[in-house]
Amino acid sequence: MRPLARRFEQPDETNAGGQSSSYLVDARELSFFLWEQFDVEGKFLGRPPFEKLDRAAVESVLMKAQAFAARLAACYRESDRDGARLEPDGSVFVPPAFHGLWSEFRRDWRWTRYTAPDRAGVDGNGPFPLLVTQVVSEMLIGANASFMQYAGFSPSAVRLIERHGTERQKELFLDSLRSEEWDACFCATEDQSGSDMSAIATMGTPIGEEIYAVRGEKRFITAGMHSLTENTIYVVIGRMTGHERSAFSLSCFLVPRFWVEPDGRLTSNNVDCGGVDDKMGFNGCANTRLVFGARGVTRGFLLGNRPNVALLQLANLMRAARISTGLHGVGIASSAYLHSVQFARQRVQGRRFTEASNPEAPRVAIIEHHDVQRMLLEMKAKIEGCRGLIGKLTEHATKIQQLQCASPVDASAIDRQTKLILLYTPIIKAYVSDQAWSIATVAMQVHGAVGYLRDRPLEQYLRDIKVLSIWEGTNYMQAQDLVRDKLVFGRRSLLMRYFEEDIQRFLAVRQEFPRLADEFDQVSSAVAALAGALRSIKELADGGRLTAISQFCTRFLEMFGEVMLAWVLLENACVAERALGRLHATHPERAFYSGKIKAARFFIYNILPSVADRAELIRHAESTFIAVEDAEFAFAGSSDPSQGRPGRLT
Ligand SMILES: Cc1cc2nc3c(=O)[nH]c(=O)nc-3n(C[C@H](O)[C@H](O)[C@H](O)COP(=O)(O)OP(=O)(O)OC[C@H]3O[C@@H](n4cnc5c(N)ncnc54)[C@H](O)[C@@H]3O)c2cc1C
């Protein structure tokens, strides 16, 4: 076991302003993630491109990130209650504390977003392994996700322009975006076009070399207008005038909020804010309706000067946003879990189950009740599992950072890592966001009525988390991407093969852990059930029963998520077994490790078995797929006029 000294420490629960913090972080847990679960020190530090980094340098950055997270958390509730709004003069109000925090973020944390090998990184130490960046991002997003959404798209926009932009576009935009004097946001959604991007109506009409007049209205645009930066580059999805309406005729326009004149001055580009949404959560972030070209010509550049290839150009940007959604889920739900543990230790209520009718028996803290323990174990297993699931993807990305530095570059090794990233992305987006919501509802249940009050952060966590299953492609769209596009029709059979090779390699160490033999068997069975379900789905596809598949995509993705969590948790249990073997009987860390084994057991025996049930459901799709007409849901208001009229009681 690696020494635990020098790990970054759990601070007390106060923030820089001295108030009680809404954000709780378990530093020991994050240390485990980096140094024991993923062995970042052994596998990555000290080797190119991380040759200048050692564990002390990483620990120091983590401590600074923890301190900055506490400062972000200090205005978490305030930025919810005094949220972003449109002022009568047309400007957008942003929570006041965000202005100072933004300058600090730009100065100290911008590096976390640029991790290519050629970047200087922090303090000239070169890039950080993405696994470290994941931990930093989890803390900052968990502390105040509304704040972190400002400029959340900028790094992806930089990569988009670096990869696809013309020389002129790179020259005009990249430096200001990289320095975060400007930011970028992503504009796809319109009133009639949410999941269905083929319905996008925004148009671009050529008016000069590379330049188009862009006209249309976009909805729900995250951080669409604000005064934190001096200019914003809108990555706008539209189509060229005269081109047919389909998802394959979408083009990507780079539209600056302020036009850059040849002498460098910024002038109006006729982009207006038509409203700031009054929404359920993330109220500190301005979600805007943007109007392009209504009051005069809005000019934009056609990305790369290439029409009709927006979906191809944007694949990486959308993937990054989906992974970030998973990080939002883990960051916020982890704090909800830690609040629950803390509350359950303090709240005294009732007597033990076996002594309920004995008035002499002591009243106990609710953490002693087995049902509360059930809730806490479920949250613990899911949080640690989801963090590890994202970690699996990030480990592949970190290996790519490393592989890119090797000479000669091993293209097939990079391809393998890339394919696994492709496979895990929709699972992370959808499964983690759903689990984050489930964790936050359980956290509120642990708190009882107190959790329902606004003086605790729980209700805000719930409100903030909900959108994660909706934005960046709804969770069904992720399931469809996984099942239909990637595994069944995507001709990417290697994706599943690589996954199976990796998980079977882990399962092969079973003999080394005799005390976890049953758990290994359970995970092996679930892996087989998952493979069986995929075979059943492929048989449906081969038989032309495509409609039946669509009703099972979500369940297949959930099964995949559960198998992956069981894998991660069992790996953690193995690390914990080894650690326990080395620690003496009274060592204070024993509880930390035995907690890991119990979390794995809880998940494997209480949640994982339903994977086999759902595999059976899919195997019997002929009978379990239920086709239904809309009038069968609710008679009134059905689309068939003979079936009833919109529901009035009279
Ligand atoms: C807070 C917030 C921030 C956002 N930020 C941005 C942003 O920065 N930029 C941006 O462009 N957009 C943004 N959006 C919009 C977001 O991306 C869309 O809400 C999302 O794509 C879903 O579209 P929709 O809401 O129109 O739902 P719909 O597409 O109307 O879907 C409604 C339901 O129908 C299901 N459904 C739809 N089509 C199908 C189908 N073919 N098969 C099966 N089921 C289907 C969906 O899964 C969903 O359950 C944001 C939204 C919110 C709430």
The ligand as an SDF file (V2000), in Angstrom:
LIG
                    3D

 53 58  0  0  0  0  0  0  0  0999 V2000
  -31.0210   24.3180  -17.9520 C   0  0  0  0  0  0  0  0  0  0  0  0
  -30.9270   23.9850  -19.4030 C   0  0  0  0  0  0  0  0  0  0  0  0
  -29.7710   24.3210  -20.0970 C   0  0  0  0  0  0  0  0  0  0  0  0
  -29.6740   24.0710  -21.4630 C   0  0  0  0  0  0  0  0  0  0  0  0
  -28.5660   24.5170  -22.1490 N   0  0  0  0  0  0  0  0  0  0  0  0
  -28.5460   24.4060  -23.5100 C   0  0  0  0  0  0  0  0  0  0  0  0
  -27.4720   25.0080  -24.2660 C   0  0  0  0  0  0  0  0  0  0  0  0
  -26.5430   25.6010  -23.7180 O   0  0  0  0  0  0  0  0  0  0  0  0
  -27.5290   24.9090  -25.6120 N   0  0  0  0  0  0  0  0  0  0  0  0
  -28.5370   24.2590  -26.2560 C   0  0  0  0  0  0  0  0  0  0  0  0
  -28.5140   24.1940  -27.4770 O   0  0  0  0  0  0  0  0  0  0  0  0
  -29.5560   23.6900  -25.5680 N   0  0  0  0  0  0  0  0  0  0  0  0
  -29.5910   23.7550  -24.2200 C   0  0  0  0  0  0  0  0  0  0  0  0
  -30.6320   23.2030  -23.5080 N   0  0  0  0  0  0  0  0  0  0  0  0
  -31.6840   22.4900  -24.2180 C   0  0  0  0  0  0  0  0  0  0  0  0
  -31.5130   20.9780  -24.0780 C   0  0  0  0  0  0  0  0  0  0  0  0
  -30.3830   20.5450  -24.7750 O   0  0  0  0  0  0  0  0  0  0  0  0
  -32.8240   20.3210  -24.5740 C   0  0  0  0  0  0  0  0  0  0  0  0
  -33.7620   20.5510  -23.5430 O   0  0  0  0  0  0  0  0  0  0  0  0
  -32.6660   18.8410  -24.8430 C   0  0  0  0  0  0  0  0  0  0  0  0
  -31.9280   18.6310  -26.0220 O   0  0  0  0  0  0  0  0  0  0  0  0
  -34.0250   18.1360  -25.0040 C   0  0  0  0  0  0  0  0  0  0  0  0
  -34.8630   18.7970  -25.8830 O   0  0  0  0  0  0  0  0  0  0  0  0
  -36.3440   19.1900  -25.4470 P   0  0  0  0  0  0  0  0  0  0  0  0
  -36.2750   19.8170  -24.1090 O   0  0  0  0  0  0  0  0  0  0  0  0
  -36.9530   19.9530  -26.5350 O   0  0  0  0  0  0  0  0  0  0  0  0
  -37.1030   17.8060  -25.2540 O   0  0  0  0  0  0  0  0  0  0  0  0
  -37.8460   16.9720  -26.3950 P   0  0  0  0  0  0  0  0  0  0  0  0
  -36.9140   16.7290  -27.5220 O   0  0  0  0  0  0  0  0  0  0  0  0
  -39.1460   17.6120  -26.6870 O   0  0  0  0  0  0  0  0  0  0  0  0
  -38.0860   15.5980  -25.6370 O   0  0  0  0  0  0  0  0  0  0  0  0
  -39.1490   15.3900  -24.7040 C   0  0  0  0  0  0  0  0  0  0  0  0
  -39.1870   13.9100  -24.3360 C   0  0  0  0  0  0  0  0  0  0  0  0
  -39.4310   13.1140  -25.5140 O   0  0  0  0  0  0  0  0  0  0  0  0
  -38.4000   12.1700  -25.7160 C   0  0  0  0  0  0  0  0  0  0  0  0
  -38.1180   12.0390  -27.1410 N   0  0  0  0  0  0  0  0  0  0  0  0
  -37.8950   13.0370  -28.0330 C   0  0  0  0  0  0  0  0  0  0  0  0
  -37.6540   12.5380  -29.2490 N   0  0  0  0  0  0  0  0  0  0  0  0
  -37.6910   11.1910  -29.1380 C   0  0  0  0  0  0  0  0  0  0  0  0
  -37.4780   10.1030  -30.0410 C   0  0  0  0  0  0  0  0  0  0  0  0
  -37.1460   10.3080  -31.3240 N   0  0  0  0  0  0  0  0  0  0  0  0
  -37.6010    8.8310  -29.5630 N   0  0  0  0  0  0  0  0  0  0  0  0
  -37.9050    8.6120  -28.2700 C   0  0  0  0  0  0  0  0  0  0  0  0
  -38.1150    9.5980  -27.3710 N   0  0  0  0  0  0  0  0  0  0  0  0
  -37.9860   10.8700  -27.7880 C   0  0  0  0  0  0  0  0  0  0  0  0
  -37.2000   12.7390  -24.9630 C   0  0  0  0  0  0  0  0  0  0  0  0
  -36.2780   11.7270  -24.5940 O   0  0  0  0  0  0  0  0  0  0  0  0
  -37.8680   13.4080  -23.7650 C   0  0  0  0  0  0  0  0  0  0  0  0
  -38.1240   12.4670  -22.7600 O   0  0  0  0  0  0  0  0  0  0  0  0
  -30.7270   23.4140  -22.1340 C   0  0  0  0  0  0  0  0  0  0  0  0
  -31.8720   23.0250  -21.4210 C   0  0  0  0  0  0  0  0  0  0  0  0
  -31.9780   23.3180  -20.0830 C   0  0  0  0  0  0  0  0  0  0  0  0
  -33.2330   22.9450  -19.3550 C   0  0  0  0  0  0  0  0  0  0  0  0
  1  2  1  0
  2  3  1  0
  2 52  2  0
  3  4  2  0
  4  5  1  0
  4 50  1  0
  5  6  2  0
  6  7  1  0
  6 13  1  0
  7  8  2  0
  7  9  1  0
  9 10  1  0
 10 11  2  0
 10 12  1  0
 12 13  2  0
 13 14  1  0
 14 15  1  0
 14 50  1  0
 15 16  1  0
 16 17  1  0
 16 18  1  0
 18 19  1  0
 18 20  1  0
 20 21  1  0
 20 22  1  0
 22 23  1  0
 23 24  1  0
 24 25  2  0
 24 26  1  0
 24 27  1  0
 27 28  1  0
 28 29  2  0
 28 30  1  0
 28 31  1  0
 31 32  1  0
 32 33  1  0
 33 34  1  0
 33 48  1  0
 34 35  1  0
 35 36  1  0
 35 46  1  0
 36 37  1  0
 36 45  1  0
 37 38  2  0
 38 39  1  0
 39 40  1  0
 39 45  2  0
 40 41  1  0
 40 42  2  0
 42 43  1  0
 43 44  2  0
 44 45  1  0
 46 47  1  0
 46 48  1  0
 48 49  1  0
 50 51  2  0
 51 52  1  0
 52 53  1  0
M  END
$$$$
